[in-house]
Amino acid sequence: MASIPRYIVERAPDQVRVAFRGIVKIVKDLGIARVTLVVPKKGGWEHTIVAEFLGAAVAKALVKGQPVTVVEGVTMLLDSPQTFRSTAGQGLLIGAHISIKDMAKLDDAWGAQAILFLPWNDPEAQEWKATWHPVTVGATGEEAPPSSLSRPVEEALAQLTEMINLGTGLGHPSDKKHAERTFDKLRSAGHSFDPDEIRRWAQRHAWSSSAAADLEAIARKRR
């Protein structure tokens, strides 16, 4: 899902204000008509800083499942990781103070036109940036390091990606064997690789988050 535009608003006192100012620009620039705001949980959400910024009336409507207007022609709905499902035309997905694990559900969403992350802490911000290299809305924080994977390793991963069924990831025994042989050959040829970077590469190249995690696990065992 790497072709989907991704954005991040760094953790800061004015994070929410900067985010919603950026949201208006994003939906206008990309012609998006729908926004899905994904929060940790709906219960008690009205008392969070995001809800307080939006105002009591808007927050109440969202919790009731009613759409609210972001800007003319653009509506927003509220969701949570527990109930989120990818559907067509989800527009801009916003992960507001959800965990990096829950962000993976948004990153896997095939119906997204764009994704925006409001991280709750810096480590999760850095991890998401290292994976997706998103556009920063507002003030820029610490830059994520570039990928450490060598060209031979990336070429081997690309070949593996073409060989397996991405729909099932490494669920089929033969696809898992292909992955194991790939890393065995790389190691025999003297090529080193960081398992975390293997997972990030896979996520950027159409692997689901769970399949990318499986690939990372194999890489850890074979390095």
C-alpha positions in Angstrom: 0.0 0.0 0.0 3.0 2.3 -0.4 1.3 4.2 -3.3 -1.2 5.7 -0.9 -0.2 9.2 0.2 0.8 9.2 3.9 1.1 12.1 6.3 2.1 12.5 9.9 1.7 15.3 12.5 4.4 15.1 15.1 3.6 15.0 18.8 3.3 18.6 20.1 0.9 20.8 22.2 -0.8 22.1 19.0 -0.8 18.7 17.3 -4.6 18.4 16.9 -5.0 21.9 15.6 -2.2 21.5 13.1 -3.7 18.1 12.0 -7.2 19.4 11.3 -5.8 22.4 9.4 -3.8 19.9 7.4 -6.8 17.7 6.9 -8.7 20.5 5.1 -5.8 21.0 2.7 -5.3 17.2 2.1 -8.9 16.6 1.2 -9.0 19.6 -1.1 -5.7 18.8 -2.8 -6.6 15.1 -3.4 -10.3 15.5 -4.1 -11.4 13.4 -1.1 -15.0 13.5 0.0 -14.9 11.3 3.1 -12.8 11.2 6.2 -12.7 8.4 8.8 -11.4 9.3 12.2 -10.1 6.2 14.0 -9.6 6.6 17.7 -8.5 4.1 20.4 -12.0 3.5 21.6 -15.4 5.3 21.3 -16.3 4.9 25.0 -15.2 8.0 26.8 -13.8 9.5 23.7 -15.8 12.7 24.2 -13.3 13.7 27.0 -10.1 13.4 24.9 -8.2 16.3 23.5 -9.3 15.5 20.0 -13.0 15.6 20.9 -12.5 18.8 23.0 -10.9 20.4 19.9 -13.9 19.5 17.7 -16.4 20.7 20.3 -19.1 18.9 22.3 -21.8 18.9 19.6 -19.5 17.5 16.9 -18.1 14.9 19.3 -21.5 13.8 20.4 -22.7 13.4 16.8 -19.6 11.4 15.9 -20.0 9.0 18.8 -23.7 8.4 17.8 -22.4 7.4 14.3 -23.6 10.5 12.6 -21.4 12.1 9.9 -20.2 15.7 10.4 -19.0 18.2 7.9 -15.3 18.9 7.7 -15.5 21.3 4.9 -18.1 21.8 2.2 -18.6 18.5 0.4 -16.5 16.5 2.9 -17.9 14.4 5.7 -16.3 12.7 8.6 -17.2 9.5 10.6 -15.8 8.1 13.8 -14.5 4.6 14.1 -12.2 2.5 16.4 -9.7 -0.3 15.7 -12.1 -2.8 17.3 -14.7 -2.2 14.6 -12.7 -0.8 11.7 -13.0 -2.7 8.4 -11.6 -1.7 5.0 -14.3 -0.8 2.5 -14.4 1.0 -0.8 -14.2 4.8 -0.8 -13.0 5.3 2.8 -11.2 8.5 1.7 -8.8 9.9 4.2 -8.1 7.6 7.2 -6.9 9.4 10.4 -5.2 7.4 13.1 -5.6 9.7 16.1 -3.5 8.6 19.1 -3.9 4.9 18.3 -1.1 2.4 18.7 1.3 1.5 15.9 -0.3 -2.0 16.0 -3.7 -0.5 15.3 -2.2 1.8 12.6 -1.4 -1.4 10.7 -5.1 -1.9 10.2 -5.3 1.5 8.5 -2.1 0.8 6.5 -3.6 -2.4 5.2 -6.9 -0.7 4.2 -7.4 -1.2 0.5 -10.2 1.5 0.4 -8.0 4.4 1.6 -7.1 7.3 -0.6 -4.7 8.8 2.0 -3.6 8.1 5.6 -2.7 10.5 8.4 -1.2 9.5 11.7 -1.3 11.5 14.9 1.2 9.5 17.1 0.8 9.5 20.9 4.5 9.1 21.5 7.8 9.6 19.8 9.0 6.0 19.5 5.8 5.0 17.5 6.2 8.1 15.4 9.7 7.1 14.5 8.7 3.5 13.7 5.9 4.6 11.4 8.2 7.2 9.7 10.9 4.6 9.2 8.4 2.4 7.5 6.5 4.8 5.3 8.6 8.0 5.0 5.4 10.1 5.2 5.0 13.8 4.5 5.1 15.8 7.7 2.2 18.2 8.3 3.4 21.1 10.5 6.7 21.1 12.4 9.2 18.4 11.4 10.5 16.1 14.1 13.5 13.8 14.1 14.1 12.3 10.7 13.8 8.6 10.3 17.0 6.9 9.1 17.1 5.6 5.5 16.8 2.0 4.8 20.0 0.0 5.4 19.1 -2.8 3.0 21.7 -3.3 0.2 20.7 -3.6 -3.4 21.2 -7.4 -3.6 18.9 -7.8 -0.6 16.2 -5.6 -2.1 16.4 -7.4 -5.4 16.0 -10.7 -3.6 13.0 -9.4 -1.8 11.5 -8.2 -5.0 11.9 -11.6 -6.6 10.3 -13.3 -3.6 7.4 -10.9 -3.7 6.8 -11.9 -7.4 7.0 -15.6 -6.5 4.5 -15.8 -3.6 0.8 -15.3 -3.3 0.5 -11.9 -1.5 -3.1 -12.6 -0.8 -2.1 -15.3 1.7 1.4 -14.1 2.5 3.5 -16.9 3.9 0.5 -19.0 4.9 1.3 -21.6 2.3 4.2 -24.0 3.1 5.8 -23.5 -0.3 5.8 -19.7 0.0 7.4 -20.0 3.5 10.1 -22.3 2.0 10.7 -19.7 -0.7 11.3 -17.1 2.0 13.6 -19.3 4.0 15.7 -20.1 0.9 15.8 -16.4 0.0 17.5 -15.5 3.3 19.7 -18.6 3.3 21.1 -17.6 -0.1 21.6 -14.1 1.0 23.5 -15.2 4.1 25.6 -17.7 2.1 26.5 -14.9 -0.3 27.7 -12.7 2.6 24.8 -10.2 2.6 23.6 -8.9 5.9 20.1 -7.6 6.6 18.2 -6.0 9.4 14.9 -8.0 10.1 13.1 -4.8 11.0 14.1 -3.3 7.7 12.9 -6.5 6.0 9.5 -6.0 7.5 9.3 -2.3 6.6 10.4 -3.0 3.0 7.7 -5.7 2.7 5.0 -3.3 4.0 6.0 -0.7 1.5 5.7 -3.3 -1.3 2.1 -4.6 -1.0 2.7 -7.2 1.8 0.0 -7.0 4.5 1.3 -6.0 7.9 0.8 -9.5 9.3 2.6 -11.1 6.3 5.4 -8.6 6.7 5.7 -9.5 10.3 6.0 -13.2 9.4 8.7 -12.4 6.9 10.6 -10.5 9.6 10.4 -13.5 11.9 11.9 -15.8 9.3 14.6 -13.2 8.6 15.5 -13.2 12.3 15.9 -17.0 12.3 18.0 -17.1 9.1 20.4 -14.1 9.5 
